[in-house]
Amino acid sequence: MWKDNSTKQPAHYLFQAMLWLALACALVLFMPESMIKALQLDEFINNYVHFVGILFIISVTYLFIDVVSSLVKQVKMNTLETQQKDQIENRIKTLVTGERAVLREFFLQRKTSLWLPQDESDVKSLTSSGILTAVDFYSKTRKGADNVTEIELIISHNARPYLSKQRLNLPQGKPSYDDINYLKTARPSYLTPVTNLKRTA
């Protein structure tokens, strides 16, 4: 899924600027006296050492706050992702027949993404619970058959580990003819009929 990272650029450049400023100020403040004399910087340091010190404190403070904020944000994101995984795992345990049928399509058609009717109740419940997610960051849609609005969806990475064949009522091994007939008849009516289901594991 595509993400828009344009909003991160100004902060990234500001961080880089503050980092270089801190390094430059540190070099001036902590330069050995022998090097200062060799470079003839005595007068510059005597006149501007307080100004350089203030810039050093400001830049280091900014860097410290930025790093701490990033760590806090990462911890929050990890906590949120863990909560989402737990919610998805619990939600998958309560899938209804229609939701299972929608999820089976990814296995039956052997595709990682499918265009599905956006307003179908089973599709909406799977997307709202985080089991299905849009392929495109902007959730672009198209008009399908009968002018129905469709959206391209994939199974979210948090949901994949919990979607076993047993959970989706898929045959564990080579499907029987009864299994094939069941899978065909149990498919949602709004999906294109599948005629090429074979007895393969």
N, C-alpha and C positions, 0 to 999 in steps of 0.2 A: 504494500500500500504506500502510495506516494505521500510525502509530507512536505509542507511548506516551511523551509528553514530561513526564510528571508528576515524574519523578525529577530533572529539570533545574531545577525551580522554586526549591528552597531555595538552590542554588548561585547562581542568577541574582539572587535577592534579596540574598544576602550580598555578591555583587560590587557591586551597586548601592549597598548601605549603605557598603561600604568606599570606593567611589568618591566618594560625597558627603562622607564623613568626611575623606578626603584633601584634597578641595577646600576644605572648611571650615577645616581645620588650616593649609593653605597660605595661605589668605586672612588668617588671624590672624598667622602667622609672617612673612609677606612684605608685610604692609600698610605703606604709607608712614607715616612718623612724623607727618606733618602730619594724616593721616586719623585716626591713633590719638588724637591730641590733640583733634581735632574731635569725635570720638565719645566722648571721655573714657574710653578703655580702658587708660590707662596703668597703673592699679593692677591690673586684671585680668591684663594681659600680664605684668607683673612677678611676680605671684604664681603664675601657672599656665603660663608659657611652657615650662618643662621638661616638664610633663605633656602639653601640646599637641604639643610636639616628639616625645615618645615615641609618641603616637597617630599622628602624621604618618608616622613611620618604619614603624610596624606596618602601617598601611593601605597605604602605597606598596609595602612589601615583599610584602604579600598580592597586590596588583594585579599586580606584576611576575611573581610566581610563577604566578598564574592565567593571565596572557597567555602566558608561556613554555610552560606546560603545554598550553594550547589550541593553540599553534603546533605543538608536538611531536605532539600528538594528531592534528592535521590532516595533518601530513606522513606519519604512520603510516597514516592512513586512505587518503591518496592512493596511497601505496606499495602497500597491500593491494589497493586497487581496480585498480591497474595489473596486479598479479600475477593477480588474478581474471580480468581481461579476457584476459590472455595464456593462462591455463589454459582459459578458455571457448573462445577461438579455436582452440587446439590440440585441444580435445575435440570441437568441431564438425567438424573434419577427419576424425574417426574414427567418425562416426555410423554405427550399424548400420541395417539396413532398417526394423526396428520403430520405432526412434527417429525416423527420417525420417518415417515414416507418421504418428506422433503429432504432430510439428511441422507437417506439411502440413495437418492439420485446421484450424489457425488460419486458413490461407489459403483452404481449400476452403469452410469455413463462414463466412468473412469476419467472424470474431469476434476480439475482443482477449483474451477469457478463455473458458475451457472447464472444465466439470466432468469430471474424469478419475478413473478408478479409482486410488486411492491406493497400492494394493499391487501393481499391475502392474509387472513388472520394468523395462520401457522407461520408464514414467512415473517410477519411483523413481530410475533412473539419470540421467534428465534433471534431476530436482529436486536430487539430491545433487551434480551437477556445476555447478549454478547456471544452467543454460540455461532451466529453468522455475522460477518462484517463485510462492508463494501470493499470491493477491489480498489476503487478509485477514491482518493482522499476527499474529493468533492462530491462523492455519491452521485455520479452522473447516471441519468436514466435514459431509456429509449422507449419507443412505442412498439409493442409486440402485436401478436395476433389480436383481432377484435379491438384494436386501439387501446390495449391494456398497457399501463405503465410498468415497465420492467427495470430491475436494477441488478447489476452484476455482483454476485456475492461469493464469498469463500468461507470455509469453516475456519474460525479463528484459531490461532496457535494455542490459545489457552484451552480450547475445547477438544482439540484433536486427541490428546492422550486418553480421554474418557469415552470416546465414541468407538466402542468395540463392536464387532459383528453381533455379539450376543445382545448388546444394548439396543441395536437397531433391528433386531429380528432378521438378521441375514444368515444364510446357511453357513455353518462352520467349515464344511468341506465342499465336495462336489455337489451342487444342488440337484435335487430330483426334479422330475417334471412337475410334481405338485408344488415344489418350491418356486419354480419358474412361473407357474400360473398364478401363484399367490402374489409374487412380486409385481407381476403385470397388473393384476386386478386391484392391488392395494395402492397403486400410484395415484397421485392427485389428478383429478380430471382436467385441471388447467395446464398440465404438462403435455408435451408432444408424446404421442404413443411410441413405445419402444418395441421394436419387432425383432431385434437381434440379440436378445438375451439367450445365452448358451449355457450348457452344462459344464461350466469351467469353475474351478475352485476360486 
